Amino acid sequence: MARALDGIRILDLSHVMAGPFCTRQLVLLGADVIKVERPGAGDVMRYYGHDKRFGRNSANFIGYNAGKRSITLDIAKPEGLEVLRKLVIEADVLVENFRPGVLARKGFGWEDCRKLNPRLIYCAISGYGQDSILRDNPAYDHIAQAMSGLMSLQGEPDDPPTKVGFPVIDTFSGHLAAFAIISALLRRERGGSGQFLDVSMLDASMVLMSSMLLKYFGTGDEPKRVGNRGFSLSATADMFPTADRPLSIGANTNEQFASLCKVLNLPELLEDQRFSDPAGRWENAEPLRAAIIDTLKTRSAEAWEIAFNANGIPCAVVRDLPGIARHPYFEGRETFTEIDVPVLDRTMKVVNAGFAADEDGPGSTESAPDLGQHTDEILLELGYSRAQIDEMRVGGVL
């Protein structure tokens, strides 16, 4: 048997995060991804973080580009353009995240490439889409978070707008692009031709925030910041202090509230008419929280986590990243894989695809490529001779 994308070749002209994250997902499904980089410099993500232990491959570059092949190519030179033309002809999918029009001006826009390869799937990832009124605006993740309204939803009601603490839109845009590519490959397999895919970070953020947008579209009410309270806005679906660490509880329904009172040994709360239904608990949230907190402070967060979950109440300790990365939950799971990192002289964990399959599931144990590591290998596959490769290298093409 084979993984879903075995035999599929991806031409990766992307850089930084959204595009490389997309193509990394395709690597995990078996695709052969050829990453095209500038000679001498490469993807700027190689240098993110300024951690000299990684040499010129940052931890994020390693994680997003593991399993790919790297070719260096100066497409400002005619010989470089010719190599790129041959790569396009051989590819199943092209992924790029330049600003709209950049590749078209070099003769490698969608219309140009489809003439070279009618079966090509061309995925263009950008901040604001290929044909919108904002198409020429540059974008980073934190800019997209500001533009999309996402920052207006974070924090407590009186807080200023706050960014989500990691590049959530970049990551989700890459995931959405991978989903679009797989759908286009399936369409092509069923008799379709190549296809152009326009993936916008702003569009992706709307999908990401669909739960809030649907409420707004349905009611017209502007969403308010609710801090750590759950989506139900229940008074007992919130973060609470304990004897040591914060605890997030999700007692939404009447049954869950009854179980909460049982575990806390607070039967009087069930008898109090103020708390007899969700509306009453909402209106009287402050006295209810005060009563619950007094008891929660008598035990550790982990002790409450065990007790509440055992009684059907969704609950979790508010952990930091090292805390969850060490959690025994991941033992036997395929959430992470190990790859060799020669510059560190050890292996490093990287994130897998996020799902498991009983057969031919996602995964790759290959390391991230050094800049141009596979240049000769790829050019030989395209039919170039050793002499031609040496000549291009001397001429600064590679």
PyMOL commands that set and color helices and strands:
alter all, ss='L'
color gray80, all
select helices_A, chain A and resi 18-28+44-47+52-54+59-65+78-90+102-105+110-116+141-148+150-153+168-189+201-208+210-219+254-264+267-271+273-275+278-283+285-296+301-310+321-325+328-330+342-344+375-381+386-394
alter helices_A, ss='H'
color red, helices_A
select strands_A, chain A and resi 9-12+32-37+69-72+93-96+121-126+195-200+237-240+247-250+315-317+336-341+346-351
alter strands_A, ss='S'
color yellow, strands_A
deselect
rebuild
show_as cartoon
